[in-house]
Amino acid sequence: MKIVIVGTAYPLRGAMAQLNAILGWHLSKRHAVEIVSFKRQYPKLLFPGKTQIDPSKPLFQVPTTPLIDSINPLTWIKAARYIRSRQPNLAIFRYWLPFFAPCFGVISFLVRRDKKTNVLFICDNIVPHERRFADVSLTRFAFHFVDYFIVQSRSVESDLRQFVPNARYAFVPHPIYNVFGDALPKEEARKRLGLVDERTILFFGYVRRYKGLHLLLEAMPQILKHIPLKLLVVGEFYDAEETYRNKIQKLGLANHVTVNSQYIPNDEVALYFSACDVVVLPYISATQSGIVQIAYHFDKPVIATNVGGLAEVVIDNETGLIVPPLDPAKLSESIVRFYKEEKESTFVKNVKREKTKYSWGHMVEAIEGLAKAGA
């Protein structure tokens, strides 16, 4: 097949660019693949981070043409014309925010007009974590021009059925992030981070309120009554960083919490995951989380809240612990239990077994299956 992936790509940064690169590389083993990307993904006014450019080296060399400006419809038409000129059998879009629905919807409509190209949406989210006015109507517009879907959690599957009851889709769990290199010995990673023989838990990724870092901070004083440990908070703040730093001071946690609020380049991700005993996801809402798949790549157990599809991937008392959301007391109990009952070694063994389910081969086969069925 000839395949065009439409969406974020290097040198733009972030999970979606990484996922498109990995997918493109795996598909290119059997198909002709290129990416049509953004020349501007977000206007500066709407982007809460420090930079949209990835300082890392590219993960994979997939041919990429940056044509799309997310807020300029003329570029959408130009991108659609370019895609049609390539005469692909399939155009793949990764859908995660209704902000991109007008752009993706218009391109999909124009690409499908000659009936030579089918459109597939890989849905990371359908209903946003932080819903805004018109999100539903924008999503319905974009989905109107889609032939097939892939969903990666049962909660997203349920959302898809509400939007498109007769959707042709495949369910494929979020594949493992396997592009950040090998794990380091824990002692070496901790030494490089200045941690001296300390139990360490990790909160990793962009900081937004729905990810619940404030709840983990509220749980910390109770945890420290039972277990001395260090919390690593690693990731750029999309909320007011000062609010969290003030909370750390107010709760007397300055000596127990280390914050790195920079965007973490690909070649540094292994350092933080290698240094920790367990990854903690105290989310208030979720569909799925790529952080679990990064943790599993490094054979790390996860303590997560029971929201969205997290409990589908984090198997309670096997690869981690599942706790109720919005409950700092239960969260502290689970972290204390992890250490007191010495769960780490057993959970690590189970993670190594469980993660074999989440291969990129399954994603490629699902895409090929949908395309073949519709041919």
C-alpha positions in Angstrom: 0.0 0.0 0.0 0.9 3.6 -0.3 0.2 5.4 3.0 0.3 9.0 4.1 0.2 9.8 7.8 -1.2 13.3 8.4 -0.2 14.9 11.7 2.6 16.1 14.0 6.1 15.1 13.1 9.7 16.0 13.9 11.0 18.6 14.5 7.8 19.3 16.3 7.9 17.7 19.7 5.6 15.7 21.9 4.0 12.3 22.1 2.0 12.5 19.0 5.0 13.3 16.9 6.9 10.4 18.5 3.9 8.0 17.9 3.6 9.1 14.2 7.3 8.5 13.7 7.2 5.0 15.3 4.1 4.0 13.4 5.6 5.3 10.1 8.8 3.3 10.7 6.9 0.1 11.4 4.5 0.5 8.4 7.4 1.3 6.1 8.7 -2.2 6.5 5.9 -3.4 4.2 4.5 -0.3 2.7 5.5 3.0 1.0 5.0 5.6 3.8 5.4 9.4 4.1 4.2 12.0 6.6 2.4 15.3 5.8 3.0 17.4 8.9 2.4 20.8 10.3 4.5 23.8 9.6 2.6 25.4 12.5 0.8 23.2 14.9 -0.4 25.7 17.5 -0.4 29.5 17.5 1.9 30.8 20.2 -1.2 32.3 22.0 -2.7 28.8 22.4 0.4 26.8 23.3 1.1 26.6 27.1 4.6 25.1 26.8 8.0 26.8 26.4 8.8 25.6 22.8 7.1 23.5 20.1 10.5 22.3 18.7 12.1 19.1 19.9 15.8 19.4 20.8 16.3 15.7 20.4 17.6 13.9 17.3 14.8 12.4 15.1 13.7 9.0 16.2 13.3 7.6 12.7 13.9 8.8 9.2 10.4 8.9 7.7 10.0 11.2 4.6 8.1 14.2 5.9 6.6 17.3 4.2 5.5 20.2 6.5 2.5 21.8 4.8 -0.3 22.4 7.3 -1.0 25.5 9.4 -3.6 24.5 11.9 -5.4 27.9 11.6 -5.0 28.6 7.9 -7.6 26.8 5.8 -5.7 27.6 2.6 -2.9 25.3 3.8 -5.4 22.5 4.4 -6.5 22.7 0.8 -2.8 22.7 -0.3 -2.1 19.7 1.9 -5.1 17.8 0.5 -4.0 18.5 -3.1 -0.5 17.2 -2.3 -1.8 14.0 -0.7 -4.1 13.4 -3.7 -1.1 13.9 -6.0 0.6 11.0 -4.1 -2.4 8.8 -4.8 -2.2 6.9 -1.5 -4.5 3.9 -0.7 -4.8 5.1 2.9 -4.5 8.4 4.8 -4.0 8.0 8.6 -4.8 10.8 11.0 -4.1 10.6 14.8 -7.0 12.3 16.6 -6.6 13.6 20.1 -8.0 17.2 20.3 -11.1 18.8 18.7 -8.9 21.8 18.0 -7.6 19.9 15.0 -11.1 18.7 13.9 -11.7 21.5 11.3 -8.3 20.9 9.7 -8.5 17.1 9.7 -12.1 17.1 8.6 -11.5 19.4 5.6 -8.4 17.4 4.5 -10.2 14.1 4.9 -13.2 15.4 2.8 -11.0 16.5 0.0 -8.7 13.5 0.0 -11.7 11.1 -0.2 -13.4 12.9 -3.1 -11.8 10.8 -5.9 -12.7 7.6 -4.1 -9.1 6.3 -4.4 -8.0 7.1 -0.9 -9.6 5.8 2.3 -9.2 7.7 5.7 -8.4 6.1 9.0 -8.4 7.9 12.4 -6.4 6.5 15.3 -8.2 7.9 18.3 -6.1 8.6 21.3 -9.0 10.6 22.8 -12.4 11.5 21.5 -13.9 13.4 24.4 -11.3 15.7 25.7 -10.1 15.7 29.4 -10.8 19.4 29.6 -13.9 19.9 27.5 -14.7 23.2 25.8 -17.5 24.7 23.9 -18.2 23.1 20.5 -15.9 20.1 21.1 -18.7 17.7 20.4 -19.9 19.3 17.2 -16.3 19.7 15.9 -15.6 16.0 16.5 -18.8 15.0 14.7 -17.7 17.1 11.7 -14.3 15.5 11.5 -15.7 11.9 12.0 -18.2 12.4 9.2 -15.4 11.9 6.6 -13.7 8.8 8.1 -13.8 5.3 6.7 -12.2 3.4 9.6 -11.1 4.0 13.2 -8.7 2.5 15.6 -9.3 2.8 19.4 -6.9 2.0 22.1 -9.0 1.7 25.2 -12.5 0.5 26.0 -13.5 4.0 27.2 -12.5 5.5 23.8 -14.4 2.6 22.1 -17.5 3.6 24.1 -17.1 7.2 23.1 -16.7 6.2 19.4 -19.9 4.2 19.5 -21.8 7.2 20.8 -20.4 9.5 18.0 -20.5 6.9 15.1 -22.8 3.9 16.1 -22.0 2.0 12.9 -18.3 2.8 12.9 -15.9 0.3 11.2 -13.1 0.0 13.7 -10.5 -2.1 15.4 -9.5 -2.2 19.1 -5.7 -2.2 19.5 -4.2 -1.4 23.0 -1.7 1.4 22.9 1.7 -0.1 21.9 4.8 0.2 24.0 7.0 3.2 23.7 10.3 1.4 22.8 12.3 4.3 21.4 14.0 5.7 24.4 16.9 3.3 24.6 17.7 0.7 27.3 17.3 1.1 31.0 20.3 2.0 33.1 21.2 0.3 36.4 19.1 1.9 39.1 22.1 2.8 41.2 23.8 4.6 38.2 20.7 6.5 37.3 20.2 7.7 40.8 23.8 8.7 41.2 23.5 10.8 38.0 20.4 12.5 39.4 22.0 13.1 42.8 19.8 10.7 44.7 21.6 8.8 47.4 20.1 5.4 48.1 16.6 6.7 48.4 13.3 5.0 47.6 12.0 7.0 44.5 8.6 7.4 42.9 8.2 9.1 39.6 5.5 11.5 38.2 6.3 12.0 34.5 4.8 14.0 31.7 3.1 17.4 31.1 1.5 18.8 34.3 -2.2 19.6 33.9 -4.8 19.5 36.6 -6.5 16.4 35.3 -3.3 14.5 35.8 -3.7 14.9 39.6 -0.2 16.0 40.7 -1.8 18.1 43.4 -3.4 15.0 44.8 -0.1 13.1 44.9 1.5 16.1 46.8 -1.4 16.0 49.3 -0.7 12.3 49.8 3.0 12.8 50.4 2.9 13.8 54.1 1.0 10.7 55.1 3.4 8.5 53.0 6.4 10.0 54.7 5.0 9.1 58.1 5.6 5.5 57.1 8.2 5.4 54.3 11.0 7.9 53.6 11.2 8.5 49.9 11.8 11.0 47.1 9.2 12.1 44.6 10.5 13.0 41.2 8.2 15.4 39.2 9.5 15.5 35.7 7.8 17.3 32.9 6.8 20.7 31.6 4.0 22.6 33.5 0.9 23.5 31.5 -0.6 24.8 34.7 0.9 27.5 36.9 4.1 26.0 38.1 4.2 28.4 41.1 1.0 27.0 42.4 2.6 23.5 42.7 5.8 24.9 44.1 3.9 26.8 46.8 2.0 23.6 47.7 5.3 21.8 48.1 6.5 24.4 50.5 3.2 24.6 52.4 3.2 20.9 53.0 6.8 20.8 54.1 8.0 18.7 51.2 10.9 20.7 50.0 13.4 18.0 50.9 11.3 15.2 49.5 10.2 16.4 46.1 12.5 17.2 43.2 11.0 19.1 40.2 12.4 19.2 36.7 10.0 21.4 34.8 11.8 21.2 31.5 10.8 19.3 28.4 12.8 16.0 28.5 14.7 15.1 25.3 14.3 11.5 24.1 17.8 10.6 25.1 17.2 11.6 28.8 13.9 9.8 29.4 15.6 6.5 30.3 17.5 8.2 33.2 14.4 9.2 35.1 12.5 5.9 34.6 15.6 3.9 35.5 16.0 5.8 38.7 12.5 5.1 40.1 11.0 2.1 41.8 7.5 2.8 40.6 5.6 5.3 38.3 2.6 7.0 39.8 -0.4 8.3 37.7 -2.8 10.0 40.1 -5.1 11.0 37.2 -8.5 12.6 37.7 -9.6 11.6 34.2 -8.0 9.6 31.4 -8.6 7.5 28.3 -5.3 5.8 28.2 -1.8 7.0 29.0 1.4 6.6 27.0 3.2 7.0 30.3 2.2 3.5 31.3 3.7 2.2 28.0 7.0 4.1 28.7 7.1 2.6 32.2 6.5 -0.9 30.8 9.3 -0.5 28.3 11.6 0.1 31.3 10.0 -2.8 33.3 8.6 -0.4 35.9 5.4 -1.1 37.8 2.7 1.6 37.9 0.3 2.9 40.6 -2.6 4.5 38.9 -6.1 5.7 39.5 -9.2 3.8 38.2 -10.1 6.2 35.4 -10.6 5.7 31.7 -8.6 2.7 30.4 -5.8 2.8 32.9 -7.0 -0.3 34.8 -7.1 -2.2 31.4 -3.3 -1.9 31.2 -2.2 -1.7 34.8 -3.3 -5.0 36.2 -4.2 -4.5 39.9 -1.8 -6.3 42.3 0.1 -7.8 39.3 1.8 -5.1 37.3 0.9 -2.3 39.8 -1.9 -1.1 42.0 -5.2 0.6 41.1 -6.7 3.1 43.5 -9.8 5.3 43.4 -9.4 8.8 41.9 -9.6 12.0 43.9 -8.5 10.2 47.1 -5.1 11.2 48.5 -5.6 8.9 51.5 -6.1 5.8 49.3 -3.2 6.9 47.1 -0.9 7.2 50.1 -2.0 3.8 51.3 -1.2 2.2 48.0 2.3 3.7 47.8 3.0 2.6 51.4 1.7 -0.9 50.7 4.0 -1.1 47.6 7.0 -0.7 49.8 5.9 -2.4 53.0 4.8 -5.6 51.1 7.9 -5.4 48.9 5.9 -5.6 45.7 8.6 -4.3 43.3 10.3 -7.5 42.3 7.1 -9.4 41.7 5.5 -6.6 39.8 8.6 -6.2 37.6 8.4 -9.9 36.6 4.7 -9.5 35.7 5.4 -6.3 33.7 7.9 -8.2 31.6 5.3 -10.8 30.8 2.4 -8.4 30.3 4.1 -5.9 28.0 4.4 -8.5 25.3 0.7 -7.9 24.5 1.5 -4.3 23.4 3.5 -4.7 20.2 3.5 -2.4 17.2 3.0 -5.5 15.1 -0.6 -5.6 16.4 -1.2 -2.0 15.3 0.2 -2.6 11.8 -1.9 -5.7 11.4 -5.1 -3.9 12.4 -4.4 -1.1 9.9 -3.8 -3.6 7.2 -6.9 -5.6 8.1 -9.2 -2.5 8.0 -7.7 -1.4 4.7 -8.1 -4.9 3.1 -11.7 -5.2 4.3 -12.6 -1.9 2.7 -10.7 -2.5 -0.6 
